[in-house]
């Protein structure tokens, strides 16, 4: 009876995910095995050329460039997000929900609005330049908008709350008596953090890193707006194949390779978390 009740509760979500995620992905996968028509559209002739074209040095460089930008953004977000989550976890319990609310407050506004705000900040007549001039600096500031740094800044800003929430979860569950025991044994604050706190909360940091990396590598809005078309990421390339080049089969192949990379990373992160969780349970059982 309980199994039937659980199945009934899961069924709507399962149907929704199947209809709007699994089926579209299968359709995209099917399109990747056909050819582009002479005048665009789809020629339903089976081919593997689209997947082999993904390995072309031109497109491989775009994938590597996208992975570099996404990895750098995820690394910066992981450091900043963990520091913020650690600070929140150290505050009194009654204040932590309020601080978490402020951390996720940017999610209440549209992604495009948040990205356009960085254009206002970084352009040559923007807020940062005006502040510099008001402070007495009249030289020429380096180009900030339409650069790789602007894209990374936008990605970090937009996805930072994911890292804060992912890192806060294990930090909030951490038993303070463990840190006290470490200090009682003669370890200083930095040693306790490095050898006790960080290893026990590292799965949360890894989860946040993977979230930011996966969301960043397929992003096309931020590179288009803050990068100004100066360079391409995979998301922009996929966008161009579908809406500019009208090459849906090749765009589908690029999409499926990108989805495969994301699935591999998410699967590895899940296995790592499960191993870390089982390891902690075994240690608690042994000490118990």
Steps between C-alpha positions, in 0.01 A plus 500: 500500500780736592680422173188585298460827687863593437464410131187717472686795650800454270296443183416868418864607529612196299249574222602867494873421475439236235282728285708816524855371550546140388289517183654829373850362565416186304371712211819707503705179505309366200555822302876474559514190273352677195644743245435866444290573195643693206293806588489433872258278682559128538587235246396168660808310385689315772854624569761519775666802343352745751670329794831473316475871417479578872860371526621746237779717650290815452211372710726309739670831587161654575421209733836538676456877527153451645632243749779741604260790559247277678773342715644837597157639583417188704830521689453867590137441597603201716751707698269798545193284565673284758632806682150650507341172611763455773434852628125440504542167683705673770223750574232436766232256385226762509690722253593233247164482314507877450852490361411213267203703380734784400730247329225373270327837459652555150301198380185709545592706196524384141833358375508749212441794735789388721727464198403837352582655837864401446496682165398814688783443749779410258451721195726803438240738638380264770491517876854368558655756262297784656607397851864495389465849352326628813797373704737704285619244244490654152705247305368241258372192680559161336220351296266317737193428290507252209791305645551150632524644851157661463349166396659319796382775735144469370501121534640513854246761607200318352588153632669583831183429708511135387841457663392682816199272546695184412784585741272624778316167528799293633638796696173546688492128589860492621523414868682789676636254755730357232675835454517543878662157534756595236590817686517309830759272337719801423399585142469867413209659317656465153608139561152411627343655192746338257500150651152471652243752375596516131532121440164435667321767295685450172212307334285813525771706332536237227124504443501878464800486265330247272175701498679819395716322243206320338287816488789714372632278222164501321420866566452722195333812643793621711767458225269672250427801724819542704733351239353706218559225246877528542526125551269200490405243757323173428162646592543781245609248239191285555279810490656607169451157340129494579403864442762641260655221293180295498712187547285312749678162468843643586348715774337186639833315497667786689214502749523127563877514555446785746223308679726193517777704665251638752359156581847354554593779740173474692534121522856522630395762754213277619729198541758712684235630740368149564850369573571790732169446679558125539854569625372736767235247608764226528720723715208591724411131535860406583530775760155420637 
